[in-house]
Amino acid sequence: MRDILKRVSNLLFLPPEAVAGVFRLELIGAEELYLENHKGILEYSDTEVVLHGGDRILRICGKHLSLCTMTDSEVLLRGEFEQISFAAV
């Protein structure tokens, strides 16, 4: 189903996150990360944050990580990011 929604977004020239519900990640420098369409925080500490992104798990490692803003679909993190990785659910 997700593949069909991604194809529809391409045909309509819409961003995938608007149609398929995939997460959108924006990294601003190495100290601010903005994520849309998350499904929740799985782990949180000042050195590691793990977020559920639907079909992917997003792991952010670093120093002095802090959750600045969180809504039901958006997260803003700040800190010194050292590693960002993805894994299939």
DSSP file (Angstrom, degrees, kcal/mol; ACC not computed):
  #  RESIDUE AA STRUCTURE BP1 BP2  ACC     N-H-->O    O-->H-N    N-H-->O    O-->H-N    TCO  KAPPA ALPHA  PHI   PSI    X-CA   Y-CA   Z-CA
    1    1 A M     >        0   0    0      0, 0.0     4,-2.2     0, 0.0     5,-0.2   0.000 360.0 360.0 360.0 -42.5    0.0    0.0    0.0
    2    2 A R  H  >  +     0   0    0      1,-0.2     4,-2.2     2,-0.2     5,-0.2   0.879 360.0  54.0 -61.8 -38.0    2.8    2.4    0.9
    3    3 A D  H  > S+     0   0    0      1,-0.2     4,-2.1     2,-0.2    -1,-0.2   0.894 107.5  50.8 -63.3 -39.1    4.4    1.9   -2.5
    4    4 A I  H  > S+     0   0    0      1,-0.2     4,-2.4     2,-0.2    -2,-0.2   0.922 110.0  49.5 -63.6 -44.0    1.2    2.8   -4.2
    5    5 A L  H  X S+     0   0    0     -4,-2.2     4,-2.2     1,-0.2    -2,-0.2   0.875 109.4  52.0 -64.6 -36.7    0.9    6.0   -2.2
    6    6 A K  H  X S+     0   0    0     -4,-2.2     4,-1.9     2,-0.2    -1,-0.2   0.903 109.7  49.2 -65.8 -39.8    4.5    6.9   -3.0
    7    7 A R  H  X S+     0   0    0     -4,-2.1     4,-2.4     2,-0.2    -2,-0.2   0.903 109.9  51.6 -64.7 -40.2    3.7    6.5   -6.7
    8    8 A V  H  X S+     0   0    0     -4,-2.4     4,-2.2     1,-0.2    -2,-0.2   0.911 107.6  52.3 -61.9 -42.1    0.6    8.6   -6.4
    9    9 A S  H  <>S+     0   0    0     -4,-2.2     5,-2.9     1,-0.2     4,-0.4   0.894 110.2  48.8 -62.3 -38.5    2.6   11.3   -4.7
   10   10 A N  H ><5S+     0   0    0     -4,-1.9     3,-0.9     3,-0.2    -2,-0.2   0.915 111.1  49.4 -65.8 -42.7    5.1   11.2   -7.6
   11   11 A L  H 3<5S+     0   0    0     -4,-2.4    -2,-0.2     1,-0.2    -1,-0.2   0.855 116.2  42.1 -64.6 -35.2    2.3   11.4  -10.2
   12   12 A L  T 3<5S-     0   0    0     -4,-2.2    -1,-0.2    -5,-0.2    -2,-0.2   0.392 110.2-121.4 -92.6   2.8    0.7   14.4   -8.5
   13   13 A F  T < 5 +     0   0    0     -3,-0.9    -3,-0.2    -4,-0.4    -4,-0.1   0.880  66.0 139.8  57.3  40.7    4.0   16.1   -7.8
   14   14 A L      < -     0   0    0     -5,-2.9    -1,-0.2    -6,-0.2    -2,-0.1  -0.837  61.8 -99.0-109.8 150.3    3.3   16.1   -4.1
   15   15 A P    >>  -     0   0    0      0, 0.0     3,-1.6     0, 0.0     4,-0.9  -0.452  31.9-123.0 -66.3 142.2    5.9   15.3   -1.4
   16   16 A P  H >>>S+     0   0    0      0, 0.0     4,-2.8     0, 0.0     5,-0.7   0.832 109.4  61.4 -56.0 -35.2    5.7   11.7   -0.1
   17   17 A E  H 345S+     0   0    0      1,-0.2     4,-0.3     4,-0.2     7,-0.1   0.770 100.9  54.9 -65.7 -23.0    5.1   12.8    3.5
   18   18 A A  H <45S+     0   0    0     -3,-1.6    -1,-0.2     2,-0.1     0, 0.0   0.811 125.0  19.4 -77.2 -30.2    1.9   14.5    2.4
   19   19 A V  H <<5S+     0   0    0     -4,-0.9    -2,-0.2    -3,-0.5   -13,-0.1   0.834 130.0  37.7-107.1 -47.5    0.4   11.4    0.8
   20   20 A A  T  <5S-     0   0    0     -4,-2.8    -3,-0.2    -5,-0.2   -14,-0.1   0.536  95.5-123.9 -91.6  -7.2    2.1    8.3    2.1
   21   21 A G      < +     0   0    0     -5,-0.7    -4,-0.2    -4,-0.3     2,-0.1   0.698  55.1 154.3  73.0  18.1    2.6    9.3    5.7
   22   22 A V        -     0   0    0     -6,-0.6    -1,-0.2     1,-0.1    32,-0.1  -0.436  49.0 -99.3 -75.3 155.5    6.3    8.8    5.6
   23   23 A F        -     0   0    0     30,-0.5     2,-0.5    -2,-0.1    14,-0.2  -0.398  27.7-145.5 -76.7 154.9    8.4   10.7    8.0
   24   24 A R  E     -A   36   0A   0     12,-1.7    12,-2.7    -2,-0.1     2,-0.5  -0.986  12.9-163.8-121.3 124.9   10.3   13.9    7.0
   25   25 A L  E     -A   35   0A   0     -2,-0.5     2,-0.5    10,-0.2    10,-0.2  -0.924   6.7-174.5-114.2 130.1   13.6   14.6    8.5
   26   26 A E  E     -A   34   0A   0      8,-3.1     8,-3.0    -2,-0.5     2,-0.6  -0.982   5.7-164.7-126.4 120.7   15.3   18.0    8.4
   27   27 A L  E     -A   33   0A   0     -2,-0.5     2,-0.7     6,-0.2     6,-0.2  -0.916   1.6-164.2-106.7 122.4   18.8   18.3    9.9
   28   28 A I  E >>  -A   32   0A   0      4,-3.0     3,-1.1    -2,-0.6     4,-1.0  -0.897  63.2 -49.2-110.2 104.6   20.0   21.9   10.5
   29   29 A G  T 34 S-     0   0    0     -2,-0.7     3,-0.0     1,-0.2     0, 0.0  -0.411  94.7 -59.7  64.7-146.7   23.7   21.9   10.9
   30   30 A A  T 34 S+     0   0    0     -2,-0.1    51,-2.3     1,-0.1    -1,-0.2   0.131 131.5  58.3-114.3  17.4   24.9   19.2   13.4
   31   31 A E  T <4 S+     0   0    0     -3,-1.1    48,-1.5     1,-0.2     2,-0.3   0.388  96.1  52.5-131.4   2.9   22.9   20.6   16.3
   32   32 A E  E  <  -AB  28  78A   0     -4,-1.0    -4,-3.0    46,-0.2     2,-0.4  -0.980  52.7-177.2-145.9 132.5   19.2   20.7   15.4
   33   33 A L  E     -AB  27  77A   0     44,-2.5    44,-2.9    -2,-0.3     2,-0.4  -0.996   4.7-168.1-132.0 129.8   16.9   17.9   14.0
   34   34 A Y  E     -AB  26  76A   0     -8,-3.0    -8,-3.1    -2,-0.4     2,-0.4  -0.973   7.2-173.0-119.2 129.5   13.3   18.3   13.0
   35   35 A L  E     -AB  25  75A   0     40,-2.6    40,-2.2    -2,-0.4     2,-0.3  -0.987   3.8-166.6-128.5 128.2   11.1   15.3   12.3
   36   36 A E  E     +AB  24  74A   0    -12,-2.7   -12,-1.7    -2,-0.4    38,-0.2  -0.830  69.2  22.5-108.6 151.4    7.6   15.2   11.0
   37   37 A N  S    S+     0   0    0     36,-1.7    -1,-0.2    -2,-0.3    37,-0.2   0.808  77.9 161.5  67.4  35.0    5.2   12.2   10.9
   38   38 A H        -     0   0    0     35,-1.2    15,-0.2    -3,-0.3    -1,-0.2  -0.401  37.3-146.3 -78.0 163.6    6.8   10.3   13.8
   39   39 A K        -     0   0    0     13,-3.7     2,-0.2     1,-0.4    14,-0.2   0.251  63.3 -58.8-113.6   8.9    4.9    7.5   15.6
   40   40 A G  E     -C   52   0A   0     12,-0.6    12,-3.2    33,-0.0     2,-0.5  -0.533  54.1 -78.2 133.9 161.3    6.4    8.0   19.0
   41   41 A I  E     -C   51   0A   0     10,-0.2    10,-0.2    -2,-0.2     3,-0.1  -0.838  32.7-179.1 -95.1 127.5    9.6    8.1   21.1
   42   42 A L  E    S+     0   0A   0      8,-3.1     2,-0.3    -2,-0.5     9,-0.2   0.808  70.9   8.3 -94.9 -36.6   10.9    4.7   21.9
   43   43 A E  E     -C   50   0A   0      7,-1.5     7,-2.4     2,-0.0    -1,-0.3  -0.993  63.6-174.8-144.9 148.2   14.0    5.7   24.0
   44   44 A Y  E     +C   49   0A   0     -2,-0.3     2,-0.3     5,-0.2     5,-0.2  -0.943  19.3 133.3-150.3 124.9   15.3    9.0   25.3
   45   45 A S        -     0   0    0      3,-1.9    -2,-0.0    -2,-0.3     3,-0.0  -0.904  65.8 -93.1-150.6 179.8   18.4   10.1   27.1
   46   46 A D  S    S+     0   0    0     -2,-0.3    19,-2.7     1,-0.2    18,-0.2   0.523 126.0  37.0 -78.5  -2.6   21.0   12.9   26.8
   47   47 A T  S    S+     0   0    0      1,-0.3    15,-2.1    17,-0.2     2,-0.3   0.511 122.8  29.5-120.1 -12.3   23.1   10.6   24.6
   48   48 A E  E     - D   0  61A   0     13,-0.2    -3,-1.9    17,-0.1     2,-0.4  -0.976  51.1-176.0-154.1 135.8   20.6    8.7   22.5
   49   49 A V  E     -CD  44  60A   0     11,-2.5    11,-3.1    -2,-0.3     2,-0.5  -1.000   8.9-166.0-130.2 130.5   17.1    9.2   21.1
   50   50 A V  E     -CD  43  59A   0     -7,-2.4    -8,-3.1    -2,-0.4    -7,-1.5  -0.975   9.8-172.3-120.3 123.9   15.2    6.5   19.3
   51   51 A L  E     -CD  41  58A   0      7,-3.0     7,-2.8    -2,-0.5     2,-0.6  -0.895  23.6-129.0-118.7 144.0   12.1    7.4   17.3
   52   52 A H  E     -CD  40  57A   0    -12,-3.2   -13,-3.7    -2,-0.4   -12,-0.6  -0.814  23.5-179.3 -89.0 123.2    9.5    5.3   15.6
   53   53 A G        -     0   0    0      3,-3.1     2,-1.1    -2,-0.6   -30,-0.5   0.060  48.4-103.1-111.4  24.4    9.0    6.5   12.0
   54   54 A G  S    S+     0   0    0      1,-0.2    -1,-0.1     2,-0.2   -32,-0.1  -0.762 110.4  14.6  93.1 -95.2    6.3    4.1   10.8
   55   55 A D  S    S+     0   0    0     -2,-1.1    34,-1.4    -3,-0.1     2,-0.3   0.405 130.5  52.3 -94.7   2.3    8.3    1.7    8.7
   56   56 A R  E     - E   0  88A   0     32,-0.2    -3,-3.1    33,-0.1     2,-0.5  -0.963  69.5-138.4-135.7 152.2   11.7    2.8   10.0
   57   57 A I  E     -DE  52  87A   0     30,-3.3    30,-1.8    -2,-0.3     2,-0.5  -0.951  20.5-153.4-106.9 130.6   13.3    3.2   13.4
   58   58 A L  E     -DE  51  86A   0     -7,-2.8    -7,-3.0    -2,-0.5     2,-0.5  -0.923   8.7-168.3-109.0 123.2   15.4    6.4   13.6
   59   59 A R  E     -DE  50  85A   0     26,-2.8    26,-2.6    -2,-0.5     2,-0.5  -0.956   1.6-170.8-115.8 123.8   18.3    6.3   16.1
   60   60 A I  E     -DE  49  84A   0    -11,-3.1   -11,-2.5    -2,-0.5     2,-0.4  -0.962   5.9-174.7-114.9 124.4   20.1    9.6   17.0
   61   61 A C  E     +DE  48  83A   0     22,-3.1    21,-3.0    -2,-0.5    22,-2.0  -0.913  28.6  95.8-118.0 146.2   23.3    9.4   19.1
   62   62 A G  E     - E   0  81A   0    -15,-2.1     2,-0.4    -2,-0.4    19,-0.2  -0.948  64.0 -60.1 173.3-151.7   25.3   12.3   20.4
   63   63 A K  E    S+ E   0  80A   0     17,-1.9    17,-2.8    -2,-0.3   -16,-0.2  -0.949 101.4   6.3-127.6 146.5   25.9   14.5   23.4
   64   64 A H  E    S+     0   0A   0     -2,-0.4     2,-0.2    15,-0.2   -17,-0.2   0.829  78.4 179.7  55.9  37.8   23.7   16.9   25.3
   65   65 A L  E     +     0   0A   0    -19,-2.7     2,-0.4    14,-0.1    14,-0.2  -0.493   0.3 179.7 -71.8 136.0   20.6   15.8   23.4
   66   66 A S  E     - E   0  78A   0     12,-2.8    12,-2.4    -2,-0.2     2,-0.8  -1.000  31.4-128.5-141.2 142.0   17.4   17.5   24.4
   67   67 A L  E     + E   0  77A   0     -2,-0.4    10,-0.2    10,-0.2     3,-0.1  -0.791  30.1 173.9 -87.2 109.5   13.8   17.3   23.3
   68   68 A C  E     +     0   0A   0      8,-2.4     2,-0.3    -2,-0.8    -1,-0.2   0.886  64.2   6.3 -86.7 -42.5   12.8   20.9   22.7
   69   69 A T  E     + E   0  76A   0      7,-1.4     7,-2.6     2,-0.0     2,-0.3  -0.999  60.6 176.8-144.1 141.7    9.3   20.4   21.2
   70   70 A M  E     + E   0  75A   0     -2,-0.3     5,-0.2     5,-0.2     2,-0.2  -0.954   4.6 166.3-148.1 129.9    7.1   17.4   20.7
   71   71 A T        -     0   0    0      3,-2.8    -2,-0.0    -2,-0.3     0, 0.0  -0.633  59.4 -81.8-121.0-173.9    3.6   17.2   19.3
   72   72 A D  S    S+     0   0    0     -2,-0.2     3,-0.1     1,-0.2    -2,-0.0   0.707 129.4  16.2 -65.5 -17.1    1.6   14.1   18.2
   73   73 A S  S    S+     0   0    0      1,-0.1   -36,-1.7   -36,-0.1   -35,-1.2   0.465 118.5  63.7-132.6  -4.7    3.4   14.2   14.8
   74   74 A E  E     -B   36   0A   0    -38,-0.2    -3,-2.8   -37,-0.2     2,-0.4  -0.944  48.9-175.5-129.9 147.1    6.5   16.5   15.2
   75   75 A V  E     -BE  35  70A   0    -40,-2.2   -40,-2.6    -2,-0.3     2,-0.5  -0.999   7.2-164.9-138.4 137.7    9.7   16.5   17.2
   76   76 A L  E     -BE  34  69A   0     -7,-2.6    -8,-2.4    -2,-0.4    -7,-1.4  -0.985  14.8-176.4-122.8 119.9   12.5   19.0   17.5
   77   77 A L  E     -BE  33  67A   0    -44,-2.9   -44,-2.5    -2,-0.5     2,-0.3  -0.877   5.1-169.6-114.1 146.6   15.8   17.8   19.0
   78   78 A R  E     +BE  32  66A   0    -12,-2.4   -12,-2.8    -2,-0.3     2,-0.3  -0.958  34.0  86.0-131.0 154.3   18.9   19.8   19.8
   79   79 A G  E    S-     0   0A   0    -48,-1.5     2,-0.9    -2,-0.3   -15,-0.2  -0.948  83.2 -49.7 152.4-168.3   22.3   18.7   20.8
   80   80 A E  E     - E   0  63A   0    -17,-2.8   -17,-1.9    -2,-0.3     2,-0.3  -0.839  57.2-153.2-100.9  96.9   25.6   17.6   19.4
   81   81 A F  E     + E   0  62A   0    -51,-2.3   -19,-0.3    -2,-0.9     3,-0.1  -0.535  26.3 165.3 -76.5 131.1   24.7   14.9   16.9
   82   82 A E  E     +     0   0A   0    -21,-3.0     2,-0.3     1,-0.4   -20,-0.2   0.671  66.4  13.4-113.1 -31.3   27.4   12.3   16.2
   83   83 A Q  E     - E   0  61A   0    -22,-2.0   -22,-3.1     2,-0.0     2,-0.4  -0.982  51.8-173.6-152.6 135.9   25.4    9.5   14.4
   84   84 A I  E     + E   0  60A   0     -2,-0.3     2,-0.3   -24,-0.2   -24,-0.2  -0.996  20.4 172.0-128.5 124.9   22.0    9.2   12.8
   85   85 A S  E     - E   0  59A   0    -26,-2.6   -26,-2.8    -2,-0.4     2,-0.3  -0.931  19.9-147.3-135.8 158.8   20.9    5.7   11.6
   86   86 A F  E     - E   0  58A   0     -2,-0.3     2,-0.3   -28,-0.2   -28,-0.2  -0.924  12.8-178.5-123.6 147.4   17.8    4.0   10.3
   87   87 A A  E     - E   0  57A   0    -30,-1.8   -30,-3.3    -2,-0.3     2,-0.1  -0.993  32.1-107.4-142.6 147.1   16.6    0.4   10.7
   88   88 A A  E       E   0  56A   0     -2,-0.3   -32,-0.2   -32,-0.2   -33,-0.1  -0.416 360.0 360.0 -69.8 149.0   13.5   -1.4    9.3
   89   89 A V              0   0    0    -34,-1.4    -1,-0.1    -2,-0.1   -33,-0.1   0.474 360.0 360.0 -75.5 360.0   10.8   -2.1   11.8
